[in-house]
Amino acid sequence: MDKLLKMSAEDIINHLKLSFQVPSILEAIATQRIIAHTAAEVGIELSVEELQQAADSMRLANRLLKADDTWNWLQKHYLTIDDFEEVAKTNLLYMKLAEYLFAEKVEPYFYAHKIDYTGAVTYEVILDDEDLALELFYALQEGEISFQEIARQYIQYPEIRRAGGYQGTRYRQDFRPEIAAAVFAATPPQILKPIITPQGVHIIVVEEIITPELDESRRIQILKDFFTNWLQQQITNLELVADLSQNGYSPSSSELPKPA
């Protein structure tokens, strides 16, 4: 085979079809059009300074620190400078429209759902034997054994065992309901009495409860969640149709495979 393997637009479209990616591509195109149309409707304008900042942010996010880096990246992705600026413009419109539509809803939503953003730093060991779990729990309370010793003996996965059962910071939705209720009612540092679930018998140490704050990263995430849900609703109300007739795709219903 030649070292240079050329692929046509038809080859690319055919691959998208055969790998079932056309629906997701249609949704992406629809999303871009919805954003552009709605932004124009509500009168959102982009300044030269904002566009420049958006382009700079894109370069930084993709580590395009030198001119050569930028040119090589553009070539890899088959983009022109104009294409790059269009992507930056789309990203900027996304955030400005999200701000326009939902900025005032972020703070009330955060405080109404503050419990969902409260984090817990925990350590955990899961056993099969309830009697053994109770025995270890009381031994922990009496200081006869450390949690790290229990982790070394009873955790199978090497990475978690080496970390002493450390689970990191997790949120209410990350726990089973019966565990979440106990974890977020704890007064850290606290060892919870063994909790039985279908997974086994959990011995959990709650090291810290982290009270959430509405910092900038969380504000942006909530804003994006609002906007993503809104976009999905807009797309649901549309019928997305691809015109691939010039690429050999125009089946009638009679040509579709019949169910077995």
N, C-alpha and C positions, 0 to 999 in steps of 0.2 A: 504494500500500500504506500502511496505517495506520502511524504511528510506533511504536505499541505492538504488539508481536508476541508473543502469548501462546502458550505451548507446554504441552501436557498431559503427565502422567506417561506416558500411552500413546505420545505423540510421542517422548518421550525413550527409552523402552524400544525402540520400533521403530527408532530411529536406532542404538541400541547393537547391535541384531540385524543390521541391514543393513550396519553398518561392522565386523562380525565381532568386536565387543568383549565379547560375553557371556562367552566362556570366561575371559578375563582378569579380568572382574568376579567370576565365580564363584570363581576362585582367590583373589582378594583377600578375599572374604567368608569362604571356608574358612580362610584364614590367620588372620583375626581370631578365628574361633571356636576354632581349634586352640590359639591362644595363651591365650585366656580359659579354656578347658577345662583345659589342662595346668597353668596357673598356679593354678587352684583346686584341682586334684588334689594338687599338691605343697605347697600351703598358703602361697603367696605372698600377702602382704598389703601394701596401700599406705597409708601414713600421710597425714594431711592435709597435712603439710609437704612430703612428696614430690610430692603431686599439685599443690600450689601452685607448687613449683619447676618441675615439668614444664610447667604452663600458662604460667609466665613465660618458659621457654625457647622455647615455641612462639611467643609474642608477639614475642620478640626475633628469632627466626629469620625471621619474616614481617614484621619491621620495624613492628610494631604498638605504637608508642611512646606514642600518645595514645589516649584513650577513643574519639574520633571515628574514628581509624584502625581500631580494633578493630571498631566497629559497622559501618563501611562494608565491611570485609573479610568479616564474618559475612554481611552482606546479599548481597554478591557471590556467596558460595558457598552461599547458602540454608541457613545454619546458625543454630542458636540458641545461647545461652550453654551450655545443657546439652549440645548437640552438641559444642561446643568442648571442654568438660571431658571428654567421652567420648573424643575424639580424643587429648587429653593423657593420659588414663588408659591407652588402648591403647598409645601410644608408651612409656609408663613400664613397662607390663607386658612389652612386647617386650624392653626392655633388662634388666629384672630377671630375666625367665625365661632370657634368653641367659646372663646372669651365673651363674644357678643351675645351668644345664646344662653350661656349657662354660668357666667361668672358670679352672678348674684345668688345662685342656688348652692354653690360649693360650701360656704360656711354653715348655713342652716343644716345641710345634709350631714356634714361632718359631726356637728354637735348632736344631731338626732341619732347618729349611728356610731357615736364615739366608742361604745363598748366593743364594736367590731374591729376597731383600730388599736385596742389595747393589746399589748404584747406580753408574752410570758416566756421567761428564760427557764428552761427545764432540763433535768436529767432523767433518764428513764431506763428501766430494765423490765422486760416482759418474760414472765415465767409460765410454765404449764401447770404448776402445782400450787393450789391456793394455800395449803398448810405451810409449805415451804416459804411462800411469799409473806405470810403472817409472821412466821418465825424470824425471817430476815428483817421485817419491818420493826418488830419489837427490839431486835438486837441493835438496829440503827438508833432507835430512840434511847437505848441504854448506853450507846457509845461503845458497844462491844465489837462492832465492825464498821468500816467506812463504806460509803456508797461506791467509791472507786474499787474497793476489794470485791464487792458484789458484781460490779460491772466486769471486772477481769475474769470472774469465775463463770458468769452466766450469759454474757453477750457473745453471740457467735460471730457477728460481722467484725472483722479486724479493725476497720477504721473507727467504728462507733465504740468498740471495746477500748481502743487506745485513747479515745477522747473521754473515757469514763462515763459513757452513756449520754454525753452532751447532745441535746437536740436543737440548740440555737434558740433564736427568738421566733416563736410561733404565735399565730393569732387564733381567735376563737374558731374560725372556720377550718383551721388545720387540725383541730381535735375532734374526736367523737363527742357527741353531746354530753354523755355522762362524765367524760373526763374533763371537758371544758368547764362544766358546772363546778367541779371540785377545784380545778386549777385556779380559776379566777375568783374563787371565794377564799383562797389561801392567804395567809399572812406570812410572807417570805422572811427569812428562809424557812421552809416548812417541808416535812416529809409527809406525803399523803398516805392515808391508809390504803392498802391494796384495792385496786378497782378491777372488777372482772368485766371483760368484753369478749366478743367472739375471737379476738386475737390471742387472748390469754389473760394472765393476771399482771396488772401493771403496778410497779412500784415507781413512784414519781417524786422527785425533789423539785420543788418550785423555788428557784433561787431569787427571782426578781419579777415583779410586775411592772411593766413599762407603761406609764401614762402617756397617751398620744398627744401630739401637738400638731396644729395645722401649719406645718412648715411649707416652704415653696414646693418641694418635691411631692408632698402628699396632696397639696392643692392642685397641682398640674395633673396628678394621676386621677383624682376625682373628676376633674374637668374632662379629661380624656374619656373616662368611663361614661359620663353623661353623653358626650358627643358621639362615641362609638355606638351607644344604644340608639341614639337619635338617627344616626346614619343607617343603622340596620333596619329601623322602622321605615325609613324612606325607601330603601331598596326593596323591602318586602312588598311595598305598594306598587312596584314596577314589574313589568314583564320584560326581562332581559333577553334580547334576541341577537345572535351573531349572524352577520351576512358573510358566509364563507363560500358563496357561490363561485367566486373566481379562483377558489383553491380546491375545486373538486368536491364540494360538499353541498348537495341539494337533494337529499333523499325525500321521497314522498312517503306517506304512511304505509303504502303497500310494499315499500322496499325494506321497512324495518323488520328485524328478525322476530319471528313469532315465538311466543312462550312454548316451552316443551309441554 
